[in-house]
Amino acid sequence: MNLLYKSTRNNDRKVTASEAILKGLAEDGGLFVPEYIPKLDVTMDGLKDMTYQETAYAVMKQFLTDFTEEELKSCIDRAYDSKFDTEVIAPLVKVGDVYHLELFHGATIAFKDMALSILPHLLTTAAKKNNVSNDIVILTATSGDTGKAALAGFADVPGTKIIVFYPKGGVSRVQELQMVTQKGENTSVVAIHGNFDNAQSGVKALFEDRELEKELEDAGCQFSSANSINIGRLVPQVVYYVYAYAKLLQNEEIAAGEEINVTVPTGNFGNILAAYYAKQMGVPIAKLICASNENKVLFDFFRTGVYDRNREFILTSSPSMDILISSNLERLIYTIAGQDAEKNAELMAQLREKGKYEITPEMKEKLEDFVGGYATEEETGETVRRTYERTGYVMDTHTAVAASVCAKYRKDSGDEKKCLIASTASPYKFIHSVMSAIDEKYASADEFELIDELNRVSGTPIPNAIEEIRSAEIRHSRECDADRMKDTVKEILGV
Ligand SMILES: *Cc1c(COP(=O)(O)O)cnc(C)c1O
């Protein structure tokens, strides 16, 4: 029997996994969710000796039930190959008394590669299965990392085009260079005059624009999404939590059945939602610790039950988490509302109209698996520096937000369960912030001068992704105002 997917805003229509991946967002503006979270059908003991690719198949086949074994395995093999600089794909590193799950060994050195190296294959397979002959146009809003990972994944993939919007001035220099030097005839990159929330709301509005949909259809195109609103992004992210637990077991760091906590540096709530799904699949995870930077809208939400985006947008040293509207939270809201699409739609309408909503006390009770925390800029920098001084390990600023929150949680709660930290980016990607945290003397240095210095202090090799942009030609220089995104898309597509 196929596992079907519903919109978080309408319970009536159900689609298959491949249809949900193709569409990206439901027609009513809701997000696709599986009717239930499937259980793993292999034991942890069985998973322990599996490779990343084998684990990926064991997890993903439970969600993407209308893909054949051959289709899914082919997608997995094409995704998790030598694009990653290590055979284990996602290494576990013990740093002090916590375990860092390094999710940044792919082509663009941030965790977005974990899902975006497979999404293009899932999408083109889904198009074939559903006899779609239109070109798929991927529209993506990025706070910096998704954009590059999606561009790398979709560049020159036949039958696809990709347009990425990023906030001008809201991403690191390395992130911007990675995007604007992207090769591929089917790629476009646009800097918008606004922040990530403007970019994301603009993209969502384009998805919901029925007139534009018709014009695209006439031109032989249709939109899909590479953002974590696409369920095809989320499912591959469940894999590495299952894999990490199995490896902790294999390395005898934990005993069979032992519960662990997981801390995730959070922006759009995709990565931590994947950990929540892993827990529901059967991974012994106790607490899901949601770590925010100074844009701590989620911390406030877990504390008070009120989600309120009416606040100042702060640019921090962890720019990929500078987000005030966490799209994937909608999937959790729907779940804790007892899969009540009407209730969820009502709350999302309040978010759109007033910028805030409050969940009911019954809903709040169902959040007991989650702990919210946040780290200030100072705490983040301090965590990078002190960890380096004590252990020699250099982590990026996003990961440091999580490490700081995890340490505070342990101290305040006395909860001594072993803790896994989702390590979401290479320190090379946010090199200026990382090096200035280690020593103020680097604050005035140019990002590129610091590359060799980080190589020296950390002893980790300079990733290819960094070598590439040192000399690459700039290929994209388009900019637009946040309210002109539709015209820009039409111009690029020639419709
Ligand atoms: C995207 C990103 C995050 C936030 O992940 P979400 O799934 O949006 O919560 C954290 N760290 C880095 C480096 C990222 O690129």
Ligand as a Chemical Component Dictionary entry (heavy atoms), coordinates in Angstrom:
data_LIG
# 
_chem_comp.id                   LIG 
_chem_comp.type                 NON-POLYMER 
_chem_comp.pdbx_formal_charge   0 
_chem_comp.three_letter_code    LIG 
# 
loop_
_chem_comp_atom.comp_id 
_chem_comp_atom.atom_id 
_chem_comp_atom.alt_atom_id 
_chem_comp_atom.type_symbol 
_chem_comp_atom.charge 
_chem_comp_atom.model_Cartn_x 
_chem_comp_atom.model_Cartn_y 
_chem_comp_atom.model_Cartn_z 
_chem_comp_atom.pdbx_ordinal 
LIG C1 C1 C 0 20.068 26.037 6.370  1  
LIG C2 C2 C 0 21.048 26.012 7.454  2  
LIG C3 C3 C 0 20.668 25.905 8.796  3  
LIG C4 C4 C 0 19.212 25.877 9.213  4  
LIG O1 O1 O 0 18.561 24.694 8.801  5  
LIG P1 P1 P 0 16.962 24.652 8.728  6  
LIG O2 O2 O 0 16.639 23.334 8.133  7  
LIG O3 O3 O 0 16.561 25.804 7.854  8  
LIG O4 O4 O 0 16.456 24.820 10.109 9  
LIG C5 C5 C 0 21.654 25.823 9.760  10 
LIG N1 N1 N 0 22.959 25.883 9.429  11 
LIG C6 C6 C 0 23.371 25.998 8.156  12 
LIG C7 C7 C 0 24.819 26.077 7.865  13 
LIG C8 C8 C 0 22.434 26.057 7.119  14 
LIG O5 O5 O 0 22.855 26.165 5.855  15 
# 
loop_
_chem_comp_bond.comp_id 
_chem_comp_bond.atom_id_1 
_chem_comp_bond.atom_id_2 
_chem_comp_bond.value_order 
_chem_comp_bond.pdbx_ordinal 
LIG C1 C2 SING 1  
LIG C2 C3 SING 2  
LIG C2 C8 DOUB 3  
LIG C3 C4 SING 4  
LIG C3 C5 DOUB 5  
LIG C4 O1 SING 6  
LIG O1 P1 SING 7  
LIG P1 O2 DOUB 8  
LIG P1 O3 SING 9  
LIG P1 O4 SING 10 
LIG C5 N1 SING 11 
LIG N1 C6 DOUB 12 
LIG C6 C7 SING 13 
LIG C6 C8 SING 14 
LIG C8 O5 SING 15 
# 
